[in-house]
């Protein structure tokens, strides 16, 4: 986990809130957005990313 990941996660968290699609409690920066941020950054570097989960709705 890097500062870059956390900054992107914060942006994703804010976007989800603005769309009224929170993935966690009102004041929580949760693991779903951190995972999504990490995946986005890895993919942007040309890496193949696969996320295995039983909680897919939180990643949409």
N, C-alpha and C positions, 0 to 999 in steps of 0.2 A: 504494500500500500504506500502510495506516494502523495505528496501535496497535490500534484496534478490530478490524481484520481479523486481525492477528496473535494477539490474545487469543482470538478465536473459533477461529482455526486451532489454537491450542494445546488448546482444549476438544475440538475434533473429533478431534485427534490422540490425546488421552487416551481418548476414548470408543472409538475404533477399537482401541486397545491393550487396553482392558478387555474388549472383545468378541472379542479374539484375531483381529482382522482388520487387522493393520498394513499400511500402504501404503508403508513404507520401512524402512530399517535401524532397529535398536532405539533409537538415540539421535538419530535424524534427524527434524526437523520438515520434511517434504518439500513440494514444490510442489503435490501433489494436494490436501492439506488447505488450503493457502493459497488455491488456486484455488476450492475449494469454499466456503471462508469468504467470499471476495470475492463469489461468486455469490449466496450466501444473503443477504448484507447488501444487495447491489444489488436483489435481488428484494423484500426487505422494505421497500424504499423505493418500490416500485411499478414498478420497471424490468423490462422483459422481458429475460430472460437466456437465452442459448444458449451451450452449451459444445460445441465441435467437437473430438473426440479419437479416436484409434485405440486408446486405452487405457482404455476405459469401465469395466472391472472395478475399477479403482482408485478410481472415483468412486461406487461403490455403497455 
